């Protein structure tokens, strides 16, 4: 079947002179046979730009494409500050950004890492290789960003996580994960294979630029600390940030600033 990419600008969210422009588009997912929305933030230099790097910014459990723009007010100014495009896709209510072996309508790994990236590169003036692509997110999206970047190092050059669920195994009954993978009791191999902390063997030093951030009051703090220690053990360079704070938008509105600065520094590094 011939693959098609469909772009429909559906909402004009925000636009003023000399400021980032925020649009909402729809991208057709061949793998899930449906249109999926994404917020696209372009800098005020976009019209005169030849190509710009892109950061894919993933939402958490129960969120959607509008969650970042509605809940982290003002963060979109980073598109101007760092001269980049920011893409906030709808990743489903509880997809965890996996290709579900249970639900054929939840194939979000394919959508984000393949269909969406191709669509954005076709529609926008982007850097069309991994040196101009980064991905990060919060909570479920922090897991998703690391999961997708580790599996698709040919697509993404940098990855981040804010309060990420980087080890799913301590939470077998939470956040609809069993609906996507099957239960941990019945499908332990799926859970072991698809948790970020067990995927680090796929990394080599400097193969992926990584930044991890988690508040010390967060229920995911322990699994993030464990991930940090495992990266140290494996000699994988990474930035690791902790500070007082919980699983809240106040924390993420602050954290995303450091994530986007990290990504800009990666894009500016000639030694990829």
C-alpha positions in Angstrom: 0.0 0.0 0.0 1.4 3.4 -0.9 2.2 5.5 2.1 0.8 9.0 2.2 1.5 11.9 4.5 -1.3 14.4 5.1 -0.9 17.9 6.6 -3.9 19.9 7.6 -3.4 23.1 9.6 -6.4 23.0 11.9 -5.8 25.6 14.6 -4.0 28.9 14.7 -3.1 29.0 18.4 -0.8 31.9 18.8 1.0 34.5 16.6 2.4 37.9 17.2 5.2 39.8 15.5 8.7 38.9 16.5 7.6 35.9 18.5 7.4 32.2 18.1 4.4 31.0 16.1 2.3 28.1 17.4 0.2 26.0 15.0 -1.6 22.7 15.3 -1.4 20.3 12.4 -2.7 16.8 11.7 -0.4 14.1 10.4 -1.9 10.9 9.0 -0.6 7.7 10.6 -0.6 4.8 8.2 0.3 2.4 11.0 -2.8 3.4 13.0 -5.0 4.5 10.1 -5.9 7.8 11.7 -5.0 11.5 11.8 -3.0 12.6 14.8 -2.5 16.1 16.0 0.7 17.9 16.9 1.5 21.4 18.0 4.3 23.0 16.0 6.3 25.9 17.4 8.5 27.8 14.9 10.8 30.7 15.7 10.3 34.2 14.5 13.3 33.6 12.2 11.6 30.8 10.4 10.7 32.7 7.2 14.3 33.6 6.5 15.8 30.3 7.8 17.2 27.7 5.4 17.1 24.8 7.9 16.4 24.5 11.6 16.9 21.7 14.2 13.9 20.1 15.8 13.1 19.0 19.3 10.3 16.6 19.8 8.6 17.2 23.1 6.4 14.4 24.5 3.6 14.7 27.0 2.9 12.4 30.0 0.1 9.9 30.8 -3.4 11.2 30.1 -2.0 14.2 28.2 -2.3 15.2 24.6 -0.7 17.5 22.0 -1.9 20.7 23.8 -0.6 19.7 27.3 2.8 21.4 27.1 1.5 24.6 25.5 -1.3 24.9 28.0 0.5 23.9 31.2 4.0 25.3 30.8 3.1 28.8 29.9 5.9 30.7 28.1 8.1 27.8 27.3 7.5 28.3 23.6 9.8 31.4 23.8 12.6 28.9 23.7 12.0 28.4 20.0 13.1 32.0 19.5 15.8 31.9 22.1 17.5 28.8 20.7 16.3 29.2 17.0 14.7 25.8 16.8 11.4 24.1 15.9 9.6 22.3 18.8 7.1 19.6 18.0 4.6 18.4 20.6 2.7 15.4 19.3 -0.3 13.6 20.7 1.1 10.4 22.0 -2.2 8.9 23.1 -3.7 8.7 26.6 -1.5 5.9 27.9 0.5 4.6 25.0 3.9 4.8 26.7 5.2 5.4 23.1 5.5 1.7 22.4 4.2 -0.3 19.5 1.6 -2.3 21.4 1.5 -6.0 20.7 -2.0 -6.0 22.2 -3.7 -2.9 20.6 -3.1 -2.4 16.8 -4.4 1.2 17.3 -1.5 2.0 19.6 1.6 2.0 17.5 3.2 5.2 18.7 6.8 4.1 18.3 6.3 3.9 14.6 4.3 7.1 14.5 6.8 9.3 16.4 10.1 7.8 15.2 9.0 7.2 11.5 5.8 8.8 10.4 5.9 12.0 12.3 9.6 12.7 11.7 9.1 12.2 7.9 6.1 14.4 7.9 7.8 17.3 9.7 10.9 17.0 7.5 8.6 17.1 4.4 6.5 20.1 5.6 9.1 22.3 7.4 12.6 23.6 6.8 14.4 21.2 9.1 17.9 19.7 9.5 17.0 16.3 8.0 19.4 14.0 9.9 20.0 12.9 13.5 22.4 15.8 14.2 19.4 18.2 13.9 16.9 16.1 15.9 16.4 15.7 19.6 13.6 14.2 21.7 12.6 14.7 25.3 9.5 14.5 27.5 8.0 14.3 31.0 6.9 11.2 33.0 5.5 8.7 30.4 7.1 11.0 27.8 10.4 10.9 29.5 10.3 7.1 29.2 9.2 7.5 25.6 11.9 9.9 24.7 14.7 7.7 26.0 13.0 4.6 24.7 12.6 5.9 21.2 16.1 7.6 21.0 17.9 4.5 22.2 16.1 2.3 19.7 16.4 4.8 16.9 19.9 6.3 17.2 19.9 6.8 13.4 16.9 9.2 13.8 17.7 11.1 17.1 21.0 12.4 18.2 20.1 13.7 21.6 17.5 12.6 24.2 16.2 13.8 27.5 13.8 12.9 30.3 12.0 14.9 32.9 10.6 12.8 35.8 10.6 9.9 33.5 9.2 6.4 34.2 12.6 5.0 33.2 11.9 1.6 34.9 8.4 0.4 34.6 8.7 -2.8 36.5 8.0 -1.4 40.0 4.7 -0.2 38.8 2.9 -3.2 37.2 -0.6 -1.9 38.0 -0.2 1.7 37.1 -1.0 4.0 34.2 -2.6 1.5 31.8 0.7 -0.1 31.0 -0.8 -3.6 31.2 -3.3 -2.6 28.6 -0.5 -1.8 26.2 1.9 -4.7 27.0 -0.2 -7.2 28.7 0.2 -7.8 32.4 3.7 -8.2 34.0 2.6 -11.5 35.5 1.6 -12.9 32.1 4.1 -11.1 29.8 7.3 -10.6 31.9 9.6 -10.7 28.9 7.7 -7.8 27.3 8.1 -5.7 30.4 11.8 -6.6 30.7 12.5 -5.8 27.1 10.6 -2.5 27.0 11.9 -0.8 30.1 14.5 1.9 29.5 16.9 0.7 32.2 17.3 -2.7 30.5 18.1 -1.1 27.1 21.4 0.6 28.0 23.4 -2.2 26.3 22.4 -0.6 23.1 24.4 2.5 23.9 28.1 3.1 23.5 29.9 6.1 25.0 28.8 9.3 23.2 26.5 7.5 20.7 23.6 9.5 22.1 23.7 12.9 24.0 21.6 12.3 27.1 20.1 14.6 29.8 18.0 13.3 32.7 16.2 15.4 35.3 14.1 14.3 38.3 13.0 15.9 41.5 14.0 14.4 44.8 10.4 14.3 46.0 9.2 12.5 42.8 7.9 8.9 43.0 10.1 8.2 40.0 13.2 9.6 41.7 14.6 6.2 42.8 14.4 4.7 39.3 16.0 7.8 37.8 18.8 7.5 40.4 19.3 3.8 39.4 19.4 4.8 35.7 22.1 7.4 36.5 24.2 4.8 38.3 23.8 2.3 35.5 24.9 4.9 33.0 28.0 5.7 35.1 28.8 2.1 35.4 28.6 1.7 31.6 30.7 4.8 31.1 27.9 6.6 29.2 28.4 10.4 29.4 25.2 12.2 30.4 23.9 15.2 32.3 22.0 14.3 35.5 20.0 17.0 37.3 18.2 16.5 40.7 16.7 19.2 42.9 13.9 19.5 45.4 10.5 19.0 43.6 7.8 16.6 42.8 5.8 15.3 39.8 4.4 18.7 39.0 4.0 21.2 36.2 5.9 23.8 38.4 8.9 21.4 38.2 8.6 20.6 34.5 8.1 24.3 33.5 11.5 24.9 35.0 13.1 21.6 33.8 12.2 22.1 30.2 14.4 25.2 30.0 17.5 23.1 30.9 16.5 20.4 28.4 16.2 22.8 25.5 19.5 24.5 26.4 21.1 21.1 26.4 19.6 20.3 23.0 20.8 23.6 21.6 24.3 22.9 22.8 24.1 19.5 21.1 23.0 21.1 17.8 25.9 23.6 18.0 28.5 20.9 18.7 30.5 20.2 15.5 31.8 16.9 16.9 28.7 14.8 16.7 
